[in-house]
Every structure is written in structure tokens, then in C-alpha cells.
């Protein structure tokens, strides 16, 4: 009786809805954690792409600030390639990288950070306003625009497949009896056969099993006829491991903006140059522009970053021909008495900014 009355008087418990603040924080934190590390990052394909990003940013021309040194640019590129974002504390001595951070936002924009700064004797925690933190983000979504996502996070299925195939191949080459055979020999005594088997056991690439001919041919009249060594090496071609591995690698390369033709054994000079232009123009330069805008807003001056000129990511022959044509056009315009303003207007009509 009293238990029923107690249940009737118990206050109604209220909880947040599935689309409330708690759900958004959990989803954002899950995206933050999942986008930082992955098994595919250990593969040579991913590390090759990360090295290309590092080299491109380290070679970039930076104007307007001295804080973005080549070492800092390389670390920013590596962090963006693996984590999708890079956070640096702006100090009087330069930019200090953060290993972990929490952020508070308003209208989806960061307001303050709690940063974990790495130190040789142990890290320390620093609280800073958004204006004191350089935060580069790539691949941000509407759910958490203050968090970046790495290319592997955006292509997790391909990365998982690449890791699965390479792990399977690694286990196969480690445990499979590669190069081992079953060799038929004439029957001898049991002790002789046992000692012969023991002599070959565990020798990778050698004869693994010695089989008596009588057992193999059911003691026929001609025990040596039709007998040949049997291979124990697995036939991986039927599993399409080569095709699957190549497709996974090409998917990872495209996720990082690297054309698969760059790693083709038969690639020629023009194909390599086009792959370099594709990487610099459509991948590295947009990220550099995002970093330049962030640095301009936080460092108090106009910052410009160019990755195309240092990497020679342009058609030198085409530029030479274009320059020759422009000079010839300007000379013809001068002879015809056309004013420089009219020439500039005509150039803007064909998308020449300057």
C-alpha cells in the first residue's frame, strides 16, 4: 500500500531528447576522437601522402609573418593530414603546438580553448581565447564546424579495407608454408621416414613433408609413375588480393588529392608533372589559403601562402608561350595607339586579373 503511494508521489524524471545538447556534444566528441587516429595511418600509402603534404607546405612561400617557419608549416601539414586540424598557441616566442584541446563556441565559432601543451618533462594545460590560438580545420561539417576531419576519416571504408588487405597479406607471408612441397619418396623403414621428416620440419621454403609412395599410390605395381611434388604455397591470385590492394591504395591516394598515376611504375615525366600540379593546385593551395586566412585574422597582418610557385606546379612551356603572346599583344596595341586601360580591360575579359 505504502509502496504504491510512494510511486504515485515520485516526481517525474526528465531527460534530454535525442537531438538535444547532450547528443550534440557526444556526436561532436565522437567525431573528434574518431578523426584523430586510424589503423590505416600505419600503411606506407598513407605515410607517402602525408610526406607529400609535408614537403609541399615546407616548400611554400609565406609572406606577411615570420611565425610560420618551414618546420612549423611541415608540422601543420602532417597534423592536418592525419587529424584534419592543427591547433597552435600564439606566443611571443612563436607558435606552440597543442596535443589536445577543448573548445567553447558561440554561433558555431570558437571562443576559448583549453590546450594541452607538450613538454619534455610532462605536458601542461593552458587556457586561451580564440584570438590567441591558430586553428586550421579541413573537412568540417555542419554538425561540428569547429572540428576538422582527416581524409582517412572521410574515407574510413577504404582505409579499413587497405589495412585489412595488408594485414591479411602480412599474416599469409608470416604463417603460410611458402615454397614448401610434399615430395614422394620410396618407402623405407619407419625410423628412416621419421628422421627424414624431422630433418625437413620447420625449414621455411624447403621440403615440408616426405610422403611414402606406397601410401600415395595404394601400393600399385609402378609406384613411381605419375608422382610429382605438390606445392603447399597458397594461390593468392584467386583471392584477387592484388586487385583489391591496388584499388584500396588508389582510393587512399585520391582521398589525399594524389593522382594514382604518380605511383605507377610506368609513369613518365608528363604524368608525374600533372600529378604534382593536381596535388599542389587542387589540394595543397586551398588548404594553404585557409591557413592564410586564419593567420591573417589572428596574427594582425595580411598573410599569403603560395605552394604553386615553389613546387613548380605549372606548365613552364605554356607560361612561356603565354608570356610571349602577351608581350606581342602589348607591342601591337602600343603600335595601334590603344591606351593601357583599354588593354587591361580586354585582358580582364579573358580572365586575366592583372
C-alpha positions in Angstrom: 0.0 0.0 0.0 2.7 2.5 1.0 4.9 1.4 -1.9 2.1 2.2 -4.4 1.6 5.6 -2.7 5.3 6.3 -2.9 5.4 5.5 -6.6 2.4 7.9 -7.2 4.1 10.7 -5.4 7.6 10.2 -7.0 8.5 13.2 -9.3 8.6 12.7 -13.0 12.2 12.2 -14.2 13.1 14.5 -17.2 15.9 13.7 -19.6 17.3 15.4 -22.6 16.0 14.5 -26.0 18.0 12.7 -28.7 18.6 15.9 -30.6 19.4 18.0 -27.5 22.7 19.5 -26.3 24.0 16.2 -24.8 23.5 14.3 -28.1 25.3 17.1 -30.0 28.2 17.1 -27.6 28.6 13.3 -27.7 28.4 13.3 -31.5 31.0 16.1 -31.8 33.3 14.4 -29.3 32.9 11.1 -31.2 33.8 12.8 -34.5 36.8 14.5 -32.8 38.2 11.2 -31.4 37.4 9.1 -34.5 39.0 11.6 -36.8 42.4 11.6 -35.0 43.6 8.1 -35.3 43.0 5.1 -37.5 44.6 1.8 -38.4 45.2 2.8 -42.0 47.6 5.6 -40.9 50.3 2.9 -40.4 50.3 1.9 -44.0 53.0 3.1 -46.4 50.4 4.6 -48.8 49.1 7.0 -46.2 52.5 7.9 -45.0 53.6 8.7 -48.5 50.7 11.0 -49.0 51.4 12.7 -45.6 55.1 13.2 -46.7 53.9 14.9 -49.9 51.7 17.2 -47.9 54.7 17.9 -45.5 57.0 18.6 -48.4 54.6 20.9 -50.2 53.9 23.0 -47.1 57.6 23.1 -46.1 58.5 24.5 -49.5 55.7 27.1 -49.6 56.3 30.8 -49.9 55.0 32.6 -46.8 54.8 36.3 -46.7 53.4 38.6 -44.0 54.7 36.8 -41.0 57.8 35.1 -39.6 55.9 32.8 -37.2 55.1 30.3 -40.0 58.5 28.8 -40.3 59.2 25.8 -42.6 59.3 23.5 -39.6 56.0 24.8 -38.4 54.5 24.5 -41.8 55.6 20.9 -42.1 54.1 20.0 -38.7 50.8 21.8 -39.6 50.6 19.8 -42.8 51.2 16.5 -41.0 48.7 17.3 -38.3 46.1 18.3 -40.9 46.7 15.2 -43.0 46.3 12.8 -40.0 43.9 14.7 -37.7 42.1 17.1 -40.1 43.1 20.1 -38.0 46.1 21.8 -36.4 46.0 23.9 -33.2 48.8 26.2 -32.2 49.1 28.7 -29.3 50.4 32.1 -30.4 53.1 33.3 -28.0 55.9 35.8 -28.0 58.4 33.1 -28.9 56.4 31.7 -31.8 53.7 29.1 -32.4 53.4 26.3 -29.9 51.6 23.1 -31.0 48.8 21.6 -28.9 48.4 17.9 -28.5 44.8 18.0 -27.2 42.3 20.7 -26.7 38.7 21.5 -25.6 36.8 24.4 -27.2 33.8 26.5 -26.3 31.8 28.1 -29.1 29.2 30.6 -29.8 27.3 30.5 -33.2 29.5 27.6 -34.1 32.7 29.7 -33.8 35.4 29.0 -31.2 35.5 31.5 -28.3 38.1 29.9 -25.9 40.4 26.9 -25.7 41.8 24.7 -23.0 45.1 23.4 -24.6 47.5 20.7 -23.6 51.0 21.8 -24.4 53.7 19.1 -24.8 56.8 19.4 -22.7 59.8 17.2 -22.3 59.2 16.7 -18.6 55.4 16.4 -18.9 52.6 18.4 -20.6 50.9 21.5 -19.1 47.4 22.9 -19.6 46.8 26.5 -20.9 43.6 28.4 -21.3 43.5 30.9 -24.1 41.0 33.0 -26.0 40.2 32.2 -29.7 42.2 35.2 -30.8 45.3 33.7 -29.2 45.0 30.3 -31.0 45.8 29.5 -34.6 43.3 26.8 -35.6 43.3 25.2 -39.0 40.4 22.9 -39.9 39.7 20.9 -43.1 36.7 18.8 -43.9 34.4 20.5 -41.3 30.7 19.6 -41.4 27.5 21.4 -40.2 27.2 19.4 -37.0 30.6 20.5 -35.6 32.1 23.3 -37.8 34.8 23.8 -35.1 36.2 20.3 -35.7 38.1 19.2 -38.8 38.1 15.7 -40.2 41.0 13.9 -41.8 40.9 12.4 -45.3 41.0 8.9 -43.7 38.1 9.7 -41.5 36.1 10.8 -44.6 37.1 7.5 -46.4 37.1 5.1 -43.5 35.8 2.2 -45.5 38.7 2.4 -48.0 41.2 2.8 -45.2 39.8 -0.1 -43.3 39.9 -2.3 -46.5 43.5 -1.2 -47.1 44.5 -2.2 -43.6 42.6 -5.5 -43.8 44.2 -6.5 -47.0 47.8 -5.6 -45.9 47.2 -7.3 -42.6 46.0 -10.5 -44.3 48.9 -10.4 -46.7 51.3 -9.9 -43.7 49.8 -12.9 -41.9 50.0 -15.0 -45.0 53.6 -14.3 -45.6 54.4 -14.9 -41.9 52.5 -18.1 -41.4 51.8 -19.7 -44.8 54.2 -22.6 -45.9 55.6 -20.5 -48.8 57.9 -22.6 -51.1 57.1 -25.8 -49.2 56.3 -29.0 -51.0 55.1 -32.6 -50.5 57.7 -34.9 -52.1 57.0 -38.6 -52.7 59.9 -41.0 -52.0 60.2 -44.7 -52.0 59.1 -46.3 -48.7 61.8 -47.2 -46.2 61.7 -48.1 -42.6 59.5 -46.2 -40.2 62.5 -44.8 -38.3 64.1 -43.6 -41.5 61.0 -41.8 -42.7 60.5 -40.2 -39.2 64.1 -38.9 -39.2 63.8 -37.6 -42.7 60.6 -35.8 -41.9 62.3 -34.3 -38.8 65.2 -33.1 -40.8 62.9 -31.0 -43.0 60.3 -29.9 -40.5 60.2 -26.1 -39.9 62.6 -25.2 -42.7 60.7 -22.5 -44.5 60.9 -22.7 -48.2 62.2 -26.3 -48.1 60.5 -29.7 -48.4 58.0 -29.8 -45.6 56.6 -33.4 -45.8 58.0 -36.6 -47.1 55.3 -38.9 -48.2 55.7 -42.6 -48.9 55.0 -43.7 -52.4 53.1 -46.8 -51.3 50.6 -44.8 -49.4 50.1 -42.3 -52.2 49.5 -44.9 -54.9 47.8 -47.5 -52.8 50.8 -49.9 -53.3 50.5 -50.1 -57.1 52.7 -52.1 -59.4 54.6 -48.9 -60.6 54.8 -46.7 -57.5 56.9 -44.0 -59.2 54.6 -43.4 -62.2 52.7 -40.1 -62.1 54.4 -38.9 -58.9 55.5 -35.3 -58.6 56.0 -32.8 -55.8 52.8 -31.0 -54.7 53.1 -27.3 -53.8 51.8 -26.1 -50.5 52.1 -22.4 -51.3 48.7 -20.7 -51.3 47.4 -19.3 -54.7 46.7 -15.7 -53.8 45.7 -14.8 -57.4 42.3 -16.5 -56.9 41.6 -14.2 -54.0 42.1 -11.1 -56.1 44.4 -9.7 -53.4 46.5 -7.8 -55.9 43.5 -6.0 -57.5 41.9 -5.3 -54.1 45.1 -3.9 -52.7 45.6 -1.7 -55.8 42.0 -0.4 -55.7 42.4 0.4 -51.9 45.6 2.2 -52.5 44.2 4.3 -55.4 41.2 5.2 -53.2 43.5 6.4 -50.4 45.7 8.4 -52.9 42.6 10.1 -54.3 41.4 10.9 -50.8 44.6 12.8 -50.2 44.5 14.5 -53.6 47.3 12.4 -55.2 46.6 11.0 -58.6 47.3 7.3 -58.7 49.4 7.8 -61.8 52.1 9.3 -59.6 52.9 5.9 -58.1 52.6 3.9 -61.4 55.8 2.1 -62.3 55.4 3.1 -66.0 54.6 6.7 -65.3 56.5 9.1 -67.5 57.6 12.7 -66.9 54.4 14.4 -68.1 52.2 12.1 -66.0 54.3 12.9 -62.9 54.2 16.6 -63.5 50.4 16.5 -64.0 50.1 14.6 -60.7 52.2 17.2 -58.9 50.1 20.0 -60.4 46.9 18.3 -59.3 48.2 17.9 -55.8 49.5 21.5 -55.5 46.6 23.3 -57.2 43.6 21.4 -56.0 44.7 20.1 -52.6 47.6 22.0 -51.0 46.8 25.5 -52.2 43.2 25.6 -50.9 44.4 24.3 -47.5 47.2 27.0 -47.7 44.6 29.6 -48.4 42.5 28.5 -45.4 45.7 28.7 -43.2 46.5 32.1 -44.7 43.0 33.5 -43.8 43.3 32.1 -40.3 46.8 33.6 -39.8 45.7 36.9 -41.2 42.8 37.1 -38.7 44.9 36.0 -35.7 48.4 37.5 -36.4 47.3 41.0 -37.2 48.5 41.3 -40.8 47.9 40.1 -44.3 49.5 36.7 -44.7 49.8 35.0 -48.1 50.9 31.4 -48.7 51.8 30.1 -52.1 52.5 26.4 -52.8 52.3 26.5 -56.6 55.4 28.5 -57.4 58.0 26.7 -55.2 56.7 23.3 -56.3 56.9 24.4 -60.0 53.3 23.2 -60.2 52.7 25.0 -63.5 53.2 24.4 -67.2 56.5 26.1 -67.9 56.2 25.8 -71.6 52.6 27.1 -71.6 53.6 30.1 -69.4 56.4 30.9 -71.7 54.1 30.9 -74.7 51.5 32.9 -72.9 54.2 35.5 -71.9 55.4 35.7 -75.5 51.8 36.2 -76.7 51.1 38.9 -74.1 54.3 40.8 -75.0 53.5 40.6 -78.6 49.9 41.7 -78.0 51.0 44.7 -75.9 53.5 45.7 -78.6 50.8 45.5 -81.2 48.5 47.6 -79.0 51.1 50.2 -78.5 51.7 50.5 -82.2 48.0 50.8 -82.8 47.7 53.5 -80.2 45.5 51.7 -77.8 45.6 53.0 -74.2 46.9 50.8 -71.4 43.5 51.0 -69.7 41.8 49.5 -72.8 44.4 46.7 -72.9 43.8 45.9 -69.2 40.0 45.9 -69.8 40.5 43.5 -72.7 42.7 41.2 -70.6 40.1 41.1 -67.8 37.5 40.0 -70.4 39.6 36.8 -70.9 40.1 36.3 -67.2 43.5 38.0 -66.8 43.3 39.6 -63.3 46.5 41.6 -63.6 
